[in-house]
Amino acid sequence: MTSSVSTIGFGEAASAFAEGWVAAGLAVHAYDRKTDSAQTVFAKRADFDRVGVQGCESTADCIATSGLVLCLVTADQATAAAREAAMSLAPGTLWLDMNSVAPDTKRTAARVIEAVGGRYVDVAVLSPVLPKRLNAPLMVSGPHAAEAARRLADIGFTDITIVEGGVGAAAAVKMIRSVMIKGIEALSAECAIAADRAGVMETVIASLDASWPGADWGNRLDYNLDRMMVHGLRRAAEMEESVATLDSLGVGSTMTRGTVALQHSLGALGIDPPDGLAAKLAALAPRAEEAAE
């Protein structure tokens, strides 16, 4: 039985998972590069304390405590995290790369980890981690996928699927799926902002609901806009990886490049979204032109 787990990166996903691990009695060690900055160190240490994990001062300290490491950093830091870990990773350690990055990015990280004797696993998280937490659906691929699936189940994950095709297969599912999921978010935000500006929001929502019975577009627009305002910068970084995936397949990425731009622009506004669609649109209104650029 697994008695300890280490996580590199301690944002929303890692903290949501760690709460379950701590409750189950696992020893959890975490490192997040925000503890290296005077501006963010105290807030991040508070996150460690709130969940009940052992915060570590470096990647090396964190991965020295467990043969099972979950990497949960932002998309733009996935390869850098693997390179830093490779300097001290013990041979045989399972490195579960759960980052939302392109298949080629995962294959690059895999070469780094495998060069020092680590066992790299491509893991894709196929839903928001909240509220599902350890029930979030996972896909795993690569030569160590079966062992990783067993270890993930051992630490509480309940929905795990092994994908054939080697490192990059799970990432391909995630990145191509995100074209649709994050793309719809961006389209719905653009639709809501335009309908609000034109003064026809209720009519637009009624028309959408008539076209898709049961879809409840009012709540969907509210939820999608909330996710973009809170996580737009992170989603934009992920969608850059979707662009790379699409371009590597030779299918083009015109629509997805637009998703990147709108996710980034809304996230960059730094607005803490209030409750309700109307309130969110009111908060955005003074800066709507900036978000649309």
PAZAPA-4460 file (N, C-alpha, C; in steps of 0.05 Angstrom, whole numbers, plus 32768, in hexadecimal, padded with zeros to 4 digits):
% residues 293
    n_x    n_y    n_z   ca_x   ca_y   ca_z    c_x    c_y    c_z   seq   type   mol
   8011   7FE8   8000   8000   8000   8000   8011   8019   8000     1      M     A
   8009   802D   7FF1   8017   8046   7FF0   8013   8055   800A     2      T     A
   8028   805F   8016   8026   806D   8030   802C   808B   802D     3      S     A
   8039   8092   8016   8040   80AE   8012   803E   80B6   7FF5     4      S     A
   803A   80CF   7FF0   8038   80D9   7FD5   8044   80F5   7FD5     5      V     A
   8051   80FC   7FBF   805C   8117   7FBC   8050   8125   7FA4     6      S     A
   804C   813F   7FA7   8041   814E   7F90   8052   8166   7F8B     7      T     A
   8059   816A   7F71   8067   8182   7F68   8052   8194   7F5D     8      I     A
   804F   81AC   7F69   8039   81BE   7F62   8023   81B9   7F76     9      G     A
   8019   81CF   7F81   8003   81CC   7F95   7FEE   81E2   7F91    10      F     A
   7FE2   81E0   7F79   7FCB   81F2   7F73   7FB1   81E4   7F79    11      G     A
   7F9C   81EB   7F6A   7F82   81E1   7F6F   7F80   81C3   7F6E    12      E     A
   7F8C   81B7   7F59   7F8B   819A   7F56   7F99   818B   7F6C    13      A     A
   7FB2   8192   7F71   7FC1   8184   7F85   7FB5   8186   7FA1    14      A     A
   7FAB   819E   7FA7   7F9F   81A2   7FC2   7F85   8192   7FC4    15      S     A
   7F76   8191   7FAF   7F5C   8182   7FAF   7F62   8164   7FB3    16      A     A
   7F76   815A   7FA6   7F7D   813D   7FA9   7F89   8138   7FC4    17      F     A
   7F9A   814A   7FCD   7FA8   8146   7FE7   7F96   8145   7FFE    18      A     A
   7F80   8153   7FFD   7F6D   8152   8014   7F63   8135   8018    19      E     A
   7F5E   8127   8002   7F56   810B   8005   7F6C   80F9   800F    20      G     A
   7F84   80FE   8005   7F9B   80EE   800E   7FA0   80F1   802C    21      W     A
   7FA0   810A   8035   7FA5   810F   8051   7F8F   8102   8062    22      V     A
   7F76   8104   8059   7F60   80F8   8068   7F63   80DA   806A    23      A     A
   7F70   80CE   8055   7F74   80B1   8055   7F8D   80A8   8064    24      A     A
   7F9B   80BC   806F   7FB3   80B5   807F   7FCD   80B4   8070    25      G     A
   7FCD   80BD   8057   7FE6   80BD   8048   7FF8   80D4   8050    26      L     A
   8012   80D0   8050   8024   80E6   8054   8028   80F4   8039    27      A     A
   8022   810E   8038   8023   811D   801F   8038   8133   8021    28      V     A
   804A   8133   800E   805F   8147   800C   805A   8157   7FF3    29      H     A
   805E   8171   7FF5   8058   8183   7FDE   806D   8198   7FDB    30      A     A
   8073   819F   7FC2   8084   81B6   7FBC   8075   81C6   7FA7    31      Y     A
   8076   81E0   7FAA   806B   81F3   7F96   807F   820A   7F94    32      D     A
   8085   8211   7F7B   8099   8226   7F77   8090   8241   7F81    33      R     A
   8076   8244   7F88   806E   825E   7F94   807A   8262   7FB0    34      K     A
   8084   824C   7FBC   8092   8250   7FD6   80AE   825C   7FD2    35      T     A
   80B7   825F   7FB9   80D1   826B   7FB4   80CF   828A   7FB2    36      D     A
   80B6   8294   7FB2   80B2   82B1   7FAE   80A8   82BD   7FC8    37      S     A
   80B4   82D4   7FCF   80AC   82E2   7FE8   808F   82EC   7FE6    38      A     A
   8085   82F0   7FCD   806A   82FA   7FC9   8055   82E4   7FCE    39      Q     A
   805C   82CB   7FCA   8048   82B6   7FCB   804E   82A0   7FDF    40      T     A
   8065   82A1   7FEC   806D   828B   7FFE   805A   8286   8015    41      V     A
   8050   829C   8022   8040   8298   8039   8024   828D   8032    42      F     A
   8019   8296   801C   7FFF   828C   8013   8001   826E   800C    43      A     A
   8017   8266   7FFF   801A   824A   7FF7   801F   8239   8010    44      K     A
   802F   8242   8023   8032   8233   803B   8018   8230   804A    45      R     A
   8007   8244   8049   7FED   8242   8055   7FDC   822D   8048    46      A     A
   7FDF   822A   802D   7FD1   8215   801F   7FDA   81F9   8029    47      D     A
   7FF5   81F6   802C   7FFF   81DD   8037   7FF3   81D7   8052    48      F     A
   7FF3   81EB   8064   7FE9   81E7   807F   7FCB   81E1   807F    49      D     A
   7FBC   81EE   806E   7F9F   81EA   806D   7F98   81CD   8066    50      R     A
   7FA7   81C2   8053   7FA1   81A7   804A   7FAD   8192   805D    51      V     A
   7FC4   8199   8069   7FD1   8187   807B   7FE7   8177   806E    52      G     A
   7FF4   8183   805A   800B   8176   804C   8025   8182   8057    53      V     A
   803A   8173   8052   8055   817C   805A   8061   818C   8042    54      Q     A
   8063   81A6   8046   806F   81B7   8031   808D   81B3   8030    55      G     A
   8098   81B2   8018   80B4   81AE   8015   80C1   81C6   8009    56      C     A
   80DB   81CA   800E   80E9   81E1   8006   80F3   81DF   7FE9    57      E     A
   80F3   81C7   7FDD   80FD   81C4   7FC2   80F1   81AB   7FB6    58      S     A
   80F4   81A9   7F9B   80EC   8190   7F8E   80FB   8178   7F98    59      T     A
   8115   817B   7F9C   8126   8165   7FA6   811C   815B   7FC1    60      A     A
   8115   816D   7FD3   810B   8164   7FED   80F1   8155   7FEB    61      D     A
   80E0   815F   7FD9   80C5   8154   7FD6   80C6   8138   7FCA    62      C     A
   80D6   8134   7FB5   80D5   8119   7FA8   80E7   8105   7FB6    63      I     A
   80F6   810D   7FCA   8106   80FB   7FDA   80F5   80EA   7FED    64      A     A
   80DC   80F2   7FF1   80CC   80E5   8006   80BA   80CF   7FFB    65      T     A
   80B7   80CC   7FE1   80A4   80B9   7FD6   80AD   80AE   7FBB    66      S     A
   80A5   8095   7FB6   80AA   808A   7F9B   8094   8090   7F88    67      G     A
   8080   80A0   7F90   8069   80A8   7F80   8067   80C6   7F80    68      L     A
   806B   80D2   7F69   806B   80EF   7F66   8057   80F8   7F51    69      V     A
   8045   810A   7F59   8031   8115   7F46   8039   8131   7F3F    70      L     A
   803D   8137   7F26   8044   8151   7F1D   802B   8160   7F14    71      C     A
   8025   8176   7F22   800C   8185   7F1D   8013   81A3   7F1C    72      L     A
   8022   81AB   7F08   802A   81C7   7F05   801B   81D3   7EEE    73      V     A
   8020   81ED   7EE9   8013   81F9   7ED2   801F   81EF   7EB8    74      T     A
   8010   81F0   7EA2   8019   81E4   7E89   8034   81EE   7E80    75      A     A
   803A   8208   7E84   8053   8212   7E7B   806B   820A   7E8C    76      D     A
   8066   81FC   7EA3   807C   81F4   7EB5   8080   81D6   7EB5    77      Q     A
   8071   81C7   7EA5   8072   81AA   7EA6   808E   819F   7EA0    78      A     A
   809A   81A8   7E8A   80B4   819E   7E83   80CA   81A7   7E97    79      T     A
   80C8   81C0   7E9F   80DB   81CA   7EB3   80DA   81BA   7ECD    80      A     A
   80C2   81B3   7ED5   80BE   81A4   7EEE   80CC   8188   7EEB    81      A     A
   80C9   817C   7ED4   80D6   8162   7ECF   80F4   8164   7ED0    82      A     A
   80FE   8179   7EC3   811B   817D   7EC3   8127   8182   7EDE    83      R     A
   8118   8192   7EEE   8122   8197   7F09   8121   817D   7F1A    84      E     A
   810C   816D   7F17   810A   8155   7F26   811F   8140   7F1E    85      A     A
   8126   8140   7F05   813A   812D   7EFB   8155   812F   7F08    86      A     A
   815B   8146   7F14   8175   814A   7F21   8177   813A   7F3A    87      M     A
   8160   8131   7F46   8161   8123   7F5F   814E   810C   7F61    88      S     A
   8141   8105   7F4B   812D   80EF   7F4B   813A   80D4   7F4F    89      L     A
   8130   80C5   7F62   813A   80AA   7F67   8131   8097   7F51    90      A     A
   8143   8085   7F47   813B   8072   7F33   8123   8061   7F3C    91      P     A
   8111   805D   7F2A   80F9   804D   7F30   80E1   805D   7F39    92      G     A
   80E5   8077   7F3F   80CF   8088   7F48   80BA   808B   7F32    93      T     A
   80A1   8088   7F39   808B   808D   7F26   8086   80AB   7F24    94      L     A
   808A   80B6   7F0D   8084   80D3   7F08   806B   80D5   7EF8    95      W     A
   8055   80DD   7F05   803B   80DF   7EF9   8037   80FB   7EEF    96      L     A
   803A   8100   7ED5   8037   811A   7ECA   8019   811F   7EC4    97      D     A
   800C   812E   7ED6   7FF0   8133   7ED4   7FEA   814F   7EC8    98      M     A
   7FFE   815B   7EBB   7FFB   8176   7EB0   7FEC   8176   7E96    99      N     A
   7FDF   818C   7E90   7FCF   818F   7E78   7FE1   819A   7E62   100      S     A
   7FF0   8188   7E55   8003   8190   7E40   8001   817E   7E28   101      V     A
   800D   8186   7E12   800C   8178   7DF9   801B   815D   7DFB   102      A     A
   8013   814A   7DEA   8022   8130   7DEA   8040   8133   7DE6   103      P     A
   8049   8145   7DD5   8065   8149   7DD0   8073   8154   7DEA   104      D     A
   8065   8166   7DF8   8070   8170   7E11   8073   8159   7E25   105      T     A
   8060   8147   7E27   8062   8131   7E39   8079   811E   7E31   106      K     A
   807C   811A   7E17   8091   8108   7E0E   80AD   8114   7E14   107      R     A
   80AF   812F   7E13   80C8   813C   7E1B   80CE   8138   7E38   108      T     A
   80B9   813C   7E49   80BC   8138   7E66   80C3   811B   7E6C   109      A     A
   80B7   8108   7E5D   80BC   80EC   7E62   80D9   80E5   7E5D   110      A     A
   80E4   80F0   7E48   8101   80EB   7E42   8113   80F5   7E59   111      R     A
   810C   810C   7E64   811B   8117   7E7B   811A   8104   7E93   112      V     A
   8102   80FC   7E9A   80FE   80EB   7EB1   810A   80CF   7EAD   113      I     A
   8106   80C4   7E96   8110   80A9   7E91   812F   80A8   7E8F   114      E     A
   813B   80BE   7E88   8158   80BF   7E85   8166   80BB   7EA0   115      A     A
   8158   80C1   7EB6   8164   80BD   7ED1   8158   80A5   7EDF   116      V     A
   814A   8094   7ED0   813F   807C   7EDC   8123   807E   7EE8   117      G     A
   8116   8095   7EE5   80FB   8098   7EEE   80E7   8089   7EDC   118      G     A
   80CF   8084   7EE6   80BA   8077   7ED6   80A4   808C   7ED1   119      R     A
   80A3   8095   7EB9   8092   80AB   7EB1   8076   80A0   7EA8   120      Y     A
   8061   80AE   7EB1   8046   80A7   7EAA   8037   80C0   7EA1   121      V     A
   802A   80BE   7E8A   8019   80D3   7E7F   7FFD   80D0   7E8B   122      D     A
   7FF5   80E4   7E9B   7FDB   80E3   7EA7   7FCB   80FC   7E9F   123      V     A
   7FB2   80F7   7E96   7FA0   810D   7E8F   7F89   810E   7EA2   124      A     A
   7F83   8126   7EAC   7F6C   812A   7EBD   7F56   8135   7EAC   125      V     A
   7F3F   8127   7EAA   7F2B   812D   7E95   7F13   813B   7EA0   126      L     A
   7F15   8149   7EB6   7EFF   815A   7EC0   7F0B   816D   7ED4   127      S     A
   7EFC   8182   7EDB   7F05   8193   7EF1   7F09   8182   7F0A   128      P     A
   7F1D   8188   7F1B   7F22   8178   7F33   7F0D   817E   7F48   129      V     A
   7F00   8195   7F47   7EEB   819B   7F5A   7ED0   819A   7F4C   130      L     A
   7EBC   818C   7F57   7EBC   8181   7F72   7EC4   8163   7F73   131      P     A
   7ECD   8158   7F5D   7ED1   813A   7F5D   7EE9   8131   7F6D   132      K     A
   7EFE   8141   7F6F   7F16   813A   7F7E   7F21   811F   7F74   133      R     A
   7F23   810C   7F86   7F2F   80F2   7F7E   7F1D   80E1   7F6C   134      L     A
   7F05   80EB   7F67   7EF3   80DE   7F54   7EF5   80E9   7F38   135      N     A
   7F07   80FC   7F34   7F0B   8108   7F1A   7F15   80F2   7F07   136      A     A
   7F0B   80F1   7EEE   7F14   80DC   7EDC   7F30   80E0   7ED2   137      P     A
   7F40   80CB   7ED2   7F5C   80CC   7EC9   7F60   80B9   7EB2   138      L     A
   7F71   80C1   7EA0   7F7B   80AF   7E8B   7F99   80AD   7E8E   139      M     A
   7FA4   8095   7E8C   7FC1   8091   7E8F   7FCC   8082   7E77   140      V     A
   7FE4   8089   7E6F   7FF0   807B   7E58   800F   807A   7E5C   141      S     A
   801B   8069   7E4D   8038   8066   7E4F   8040   804A   7E59   142      G     A
   8059   8043   7E58   8062   8028   7E5F   805D   8020   7E7C   143      P     A
   8059   8033   7E8E   8054   802E   7EAA   8037   8034   7EB2   144      H     A
   8025   8035   7E9E   8009   803D   7EA3   7FFB   8029   7EB6   145      A     A
   7FFF   800F   7EB3   7FF1   7FFC   7EC5   7FFA   7FFF   7EE2   146      A     A
   8014   8002   7EE7   801D   8007   7F02   8013   8021   7F0D   147      E     A
   8013   8036   7EFC   8009   8050   7F05   7FEB   804E   7F0C   148      A     A
   7FDC   803F   7EFC   7FBF   803D   7F02   7FBB   802F   7F1D   149      A     A
   7FCB   801B   7F23   7FC8   800E   7F3D   7FCF   8021   7F53   150      R     A
   7FE4   8030   7F50   7FED   8043   7F65   7FD9   805A   7F68   151      R     A
   7FCD   8063   7F52   7FB9   8078   7F54   7FA0   806E   7F63   152      L     A
   7F98   8056   7F5D   7F82   804A   7F6C   7F88   8047   7F89   153      A     A
   7FA1   8040   7F8F   7FAB   803C   7FAA   7FA9   8055   7FBB   154      D     A
   7FAC   806C   7FAE   7FAB   8085   7FBC   7F8F   8093   7FBA   155      I     A
   7F7C   8084   7FB0   7F60   808D   7FB2   7F52   8095   7F98   156      G     A
   7F60   8097   7F82   7F52   809E   7F69   7F40   8087   7F61   157      F     A
   7F28   808E   7F57   7F13   807A   7F52   7F0D   8076   7F35   158      T     A
   7F15   8088   7F23   7F0D   8086   7F07   7F26   8088   7EF5   159      D     A
   7F32   8071   7EEF   7F4C   8070   7EE1   7F49   805F   7EC8   160      I     A
   7F51   806A   7EB2   7F51   805B   7E99   7F6D   805A   7E8C   161      T     A
   7F75   8042   7E85   7F8F   8040   7E77   7F8B   8043   7E59   162      I     A
   7F9B   8054   7E4C   7F99   8059   7E30   7FB1   804D   7E22   163      V     A
   7FAC   803D   7E0D   7FC2   8032   7DFE   7FCF   8047   7DEC   164      E     A
   7FE8   8044   7DE7   7FF5   8056   7DD4   800E   8064   7DDE   165      G     A
   8016   805E   7DF7   802F   806A   7E01   802C   8086   7E0C   166      G     A
   8042   8091   7E15   8042   80AC   7E20   8038   80BF   7E0A   167      V     A
   8025   80D0   7E12   8019   80E3   7DFF   7FFD   80DC   7DF7   168      G     A
   7FF5   80C3   7DFB   7FDA   80BA   7DF3   7FC5   80C7   7E05   169      A     A
   7FCA   80C6   7E20   7FB7   80D3   7E32   7FB6   80F1   7E2E   170      A     A
   7FCE   80FC   7E29   7FCF   8119   7E25   7FC0   8121   7E0C   171      A     A
   7FC1   8111   7DF7   7FB3   8117   7DDE   7F95   8119   7DE3   172      A     A
   7F8A   8106   7DF3   7F6E   8107   7DFA   7F67   8121   7E08   173      V     A
   7F78   8127   7E1C   7F73   8140   7E2C   7F74   8159   7E1B   174      K     A
   7F89   815B   7E0B   7F8D   8174   7DFB   7F77   8177   7DE5   175      M     A
   7F70   8161   7DD8   7F5C   8163   7DC3   7F40   8168   7DD0   176      I     A
   7F3B   815B   7DE6   7F22   8160   7DF5   7F20   817D   7DFD   177      R     A
   7F36   8189   7E06   7F36   81A4   7E0F   7F30   81B8   7DF9   178      S     A
   7F36   81B1   7DE0   7F2E   81C2   7DCA   7F10   81C8   7DCB   179      V     A
   7F00   81B4   7DD1   7EE4   81B7   7DD3   7EDB   81C4   7DEE   180      M     A
   7EE5   81B9   7E04   7EDC   81C3   7E1E   7EE4   81E0   7E23   181      I     A
   7EFD   81E7   7E1F   7F06   8203   7E24   7EFC   8215   7E0D   182      K     A
   7EF9   820A   7DF5   7EEF   8219   7DDF   7ED2   8222   7DE4   183      G     A
   7EC2   820F   7DEE   7EA6   8217   7DF5   7EA5   822C   7E0B   184      I     A
   7EB7   8229   7E1E   7EB9   823E   7E33   7EBD   8259   7E26   185      E     A
   7ED1   825B   7E14   7ED7   8274   7E08   7EC0   827F   7DF7   186      A     A
   7EB4   826D   7DE8   7E9D   8276   7DD7   7E86   827F   7DE9   187      L     A
   7E81   8271   7DFF   7E6B   8279   7E10   7E70   8294   7E1E   188      S     A
   7E8A   8299   7E25   7E90   82B3   7E31   7E8D   82C9   7E1C   189      A     A
   7E96   82C5   7E04   7E92   82D9   7DEF   7E75   82DE   7DEA   190      E     A
   7E65   82C9   7DE9   7E48   82CB   7DE5   7E3B   82DB   7DFC   191      C     A
   7E42   82D5   7E15   7E36   82E2   7E2B   7E3D   8300   7E2C   192      A     A
   7E56   8306   7E28   7E5E   8322   7E28   7E50   8332   7E13   193      I     A
   7E4E   8326   7DFB   7E41   8334   7DE4   7E23   8337   7DEA   194      A     A
   7E16   8322   7DF5   7DF9   8324   7DFB   7DF4   8339   7E10   195      A     A
   7E05   833B   7E24   7E02   834F   7E38   7E05   836B   7E2D   196      D     A
   7E19   836F   7E1C   7E1E   8389   7E11   7E06   8392   7DFF   197      R     A
   7DFA   837E   7DF1   7DE4   8384   7DDF   7DC9   8386   7DED   198      A     A
   7DC9   837E   7E07   7DB0   8380   7E17   7D9C   836A   7E10   199      G     A
   7DA6   8353   7E06   7D94   833E   7DFD   7D9A   8323   7E0C   200      V     A
   7DA5   8325   7E23   7DAE   830C   7E31   7D98   82F8   7E35   201      M     A
   7D81   8301   7E40   7D6C   82EE   7E46   7D61   82E1   7E2D   202      E     A
   7D5F   82F0   7E17   7D56   82E5   7DFE   7D69   82D1   7DF2   203      T     A
   7D83   82D7   7DF4   7D98   82C5   7DEA   7D97   82AB   7DF9   204      V     A
   7D96   82AC   7E14   7D95   8294   7E24   7D7D   8284   7E1E   205      I     A
   7D66   8291   7E1B   7D4D   8282   7E15   7D50   8274   7DFA   206      A     A
   7D5C   8281   7DE7   7D60   8275   7DCC   7D72   825D   7DCE   207      S     A
   7D88   8260   7DDD   7D9B   8249   7DE0   7D8D   8232   7DEE   208      L     A
   7D7E   8237   7E03   7D70   8222   7E11   7D5C   8214   7E00   209      D     A
   7D4F   8223   7DED   7D3C   8217   7DDB   7D4A   8204   7DC7   210      A     A
   7D63   820B   7DC0   7D72   81FB   7DAD   7D7E   81E2   7DBA   211      S     A
   7D85   81E5   7DD4   7D90   81CE   7DE3   7D80   81CA   7DFC   212      W     A
   7D69   81BC   7DFA   7D59   81B8   7E12   7D68   81AB   7E29   213      P     A
   7D65   81B7   7E41   7D73   81AC   7E58   7D8F   81B6   7E5C   214      G     A
   7D99   81C5   7E4A   7DB5   81CE   7E4C   7DB9   81E4   7E61   215      A     A
   7DA4   81F3   7E68   7DA5   8208   7E7C   7DBC   821B   7E77   216      D     A
   7DBA   8229   7E61   7DD0   823A   7E58   7DD6   8252   7E6A   217      W     A
   7DC2   825B   7E79   7DC8   8270   7E8C   7DDD   8268   7EA1   218      G     A
   7DD9   8250   7EAC   7DED   8246   7EC0   7E07   823E   7EB2   219      N     A
   7E05   8234   7E9A   7E1D   822C   7E8C   7E2E   8244   7E85   220      R     A
   7E22   825A   7E7C   7E31   8272   7E76   7E3E   827D   7E8F   221      L     A
   7E30   827C   7EA5   7E3A   8285   7EBF   7E52   8275   7EC7   222      D     A
   7E4F   825A   7EC6   7E65   8249   7ECF   7E7E   824C   7EBD   223      Y     A
   7E7A   824C   7EA3   7E90   824F   7E90   7E9F   8269   7E94   224      N     A
   7E90   827F   7E98   7E9D   8299   7E9C   7EAC   8299   7EB6   225      L     A
   7EA1   828D   7ECA   7EAF   828B   7EE4   7ECA   827D   7EE1   226      D     A
   7ECA   8266   7ED3   7EE2   8257   7ED0   7EF7   8267   7EC1   227      R     A
   7EEF   8276   7EAD   7F02   8286   7E9E   7F0D   829D   7EAE   228      M     A
   7EFD   82AA   7EBE   7F06   82C0   7ECE   7F1A   82B7   7EE3   229      M     A
   7F15   829F   7EEF   7F26   8294   7F04   7F3F   8287   7EF8   230      V     A
   7F3B   8277   7EE3   7F51   8266   7EDA   7F59   826C   7EBD   231      H     A
   7F52   8283   7EB3   7F57   8289   7E97   7F75   8287   7E8F   232      G     A
   7F86   8291   7EA0   7FA3   8290   7E9A   7FAD   8273   7E98   233      L     A
   7FA5   8263   7EAB   7FAD   8247   7EAB   7FA1   8238   7E93   234      R     A
   7F88   823E   7E8D   7F7B   8232   7E76   7F88   823A   7E5C   235      R     A
   7F90   8253   7E5A   7F9E   825D   7E42   7FB8   824D   7E3E   236      A     A
   7FC7   8249   7E54   7FE0   823A   7E52   7FDA   821E   7E49   237      A     A
   7FC5   8212   7E53   7FBE   81F7   7E4A   7FB6   81F6   7E2D   238      E     A
   7FA7   820B   7E24   7F9E   820B   7E08   7FB5   8211   7DF5   239      M     A
   7FCA   821D   7DFE   7FE2   8220   7DEE   7FED   8204   7DE7   240      E     A
   7FEA   81F2   7DFB   7FF3   81D6   7DF6   7FDF   81C8   7DE3   241      E     A
   7FC6   81CF   7DE4   7FB3   81C4   7DD1   7FBA   81CE   7DB4   242      S     A
   7FC1   81E7   7DB2   7FCA   81F2   7D98   7FE2   81E1   7D8E   243      V     A
   7FF5   81DC   7D9F   800C   81CD   7D97   8004   81B0   7D8E   244      A     A
   7FF1   81A5   7D9D   7FE7   818A   7D95   7FDA   818A   7D7A   245      T     A
   7FC9   819D   7D75   7FBB   819F   7D5C   7FCE   81A4   7D45   246      L     A
   7FE1   81B6   7D49   7FF4   81BD   7D34   8006   81A5   7D2E   247      D     A
   800D   8195   7D42   801E   817E   7D3D   800F   8169   7D2D   248      S     A
   7FF5   8169   7D2F   7FE5   8156   7D20   7FDE   8160   7D04   249      L     A
   7FE5   8179   7CFF   7FE1   8184   7CE4   7FC4   818C   7CDE   250      G     A
   7FB4   818F   7CF3   7F97   8196   7CEE   7F92   81B4   7CF1   251      V     A
   7FA5   81C3   7CFB   7FA1   81E0   7CFF   7F95   81E6   7D19   252      G     A
   7F96   81FF   7D22   7F8D   8206   7D3D   7F80   8222   7D3E   253      S     A
   7F73   822A   7D28   7F68   8245   7D26   7F55   824B   7D3D   254      T     A
   7F42   8239   7D42   7F2E   823E   7D57   7F3B   823E   7D72   255      M     A
   7F4D   822B   7D76   7F59   8228   7D91   7F6B   823F   7D98   256      T     A
   7F78   824B   7D84   7F88   8263   7D89   7F76   827A   7D93   257      R     A
   7F5E   827B   7D89   7F4B   828F   7D94   7F43   8289   7DB1   258      G     A
   7F40   826F   7DB7   7F3B   8267   7DD3   7F51   8270   7DE5   259      T     A
   7F6A   826D   7DDD   7F81   8275   7DED   7F7F   8293   7DF3   260      V     A
   7F79   82A3   7DDE   7F79   82C0   7DE2   7F63   82C9   7DF5   261      A     A
   7F4B   82BE   7DF2   7F35   82C7   7E04   7F38   82BC   7E20   262      L     A
   7F41   82A3   7E23   7F46   8299   7E3E   7F5B   82AB   7E4C   263      Q     A
   7F70   82B2   7E3E   7F85   82C2   7E4A   7F7B   82DE   7E51   264      H     A
   7F6C   82EA   7E3F   7F64   8305   7E44   7F51   8308   7E5C   265      S     A
   7F3F   82F4   7E5F   7F2D   82F6   7E76   7F3C   82EF   7E90   266      L     A
   7F4D   82DB   7E8F   7F5D   82D4   7EA7   7F6F   82EA   7EB0   267      G     A
   7F7A   82F9   7E9C   7F8D   830E   7EA3   7F80   8326   7EB0   268      A     A
   7F66   8328   7EAF   7F58   833F   7EBB   7F5A   833D   7EDA   269      L     A
   7F5E   8325   7EE4   7F61   8322   7F01   7F48   8329   7F12   270      G     A
   7F31   8324   7F06   7F18   832A   7F15   7F0F   8312   7F24   271      I     A
   7F09   8316   7F3E   7EFE   8300   7F4E   7EE0   82FF   7F47   272      D     A
   7ED7   82EA   7F3A   7EBB   82EA   7F30   7EA6   82EA   7F46   273      P     A
   7E93   82FD   7F45   7E7D   82FC   7F58   7E69   82E6   7F50   274      P     A
   7E56   82E1   7F61   7E42   82CD   7F5C   7E2E   82D7   7F47   275      D     A
   7E26   82C5   7F35   7E11   82CC   7F21   7E1C   82D7   7F07   276      G     A
   7E0F   82D0   7EF1   7E18   82D8   7ED7   7E17   82F7   7ED4   277      L     A
   7E01   8303   7EDC   7DFE   8320   7ED9   7E13   832F   7EE9   278      A     A
   7E1A   8325   7F01   7E2E   8333   7F10   7E4A   832F   7F04   279      A     A
   7E4F   8319   7EF8   7E69   8315   7EEB   7E6B   8327   7ED3   280      K     A
   7E56   8329   7EC3   7E57   833A   7EAC   7E59   8358   7EB4   281      L     A
   7E4D   835F   7ECA   7E4F   837B   7ED4   7E6C   8380   7EDC   282      A     A
   7E79   836D   7EE8   7E95   8370   7EF0   7EA7   8373   7ED8   283      A     A
   7EA0   8365   7EC3   7EB0   8365   7EAA   7EAB   837E   7E9A   284      L     A
   7E93   838A   7E9C   7E8B   839F   7E8A   7E9F   83B6   7E87   285      A     A
   7EAA   83C0   7E9D   7EBD   83D7   7E99   7ED6   83CF   7E8A   286      P     A
   7EDC   83B5   7E87   7EF4   83AC   7E7A   7EEE   8399   7E64   287      R     A
   7ED5   8399   7E5A   7ECE   8386   7E45   7EDE   838A   7E2B   288      A     A
   7EE4   83A3   7E25   7EF3   83A7   7E0C   7F0F   839C   7E0F   289      E     A
   7F1B   839E   7E27   7F36   8393   7E2C   7F35   8374   7E29   290      E     A
   7F20   8368   7E33   7F1D   834B   7E32   7F1A   8341   7E15   291      A     A
   7F0D   8352   7E05   7F07   8349   7DE9   7F1F   834D   7DD7   292      A     A
   7F33   835C   7DDE   7F4A   8362   7DCD   7F5B   834A   7DC9   293      E     A
***
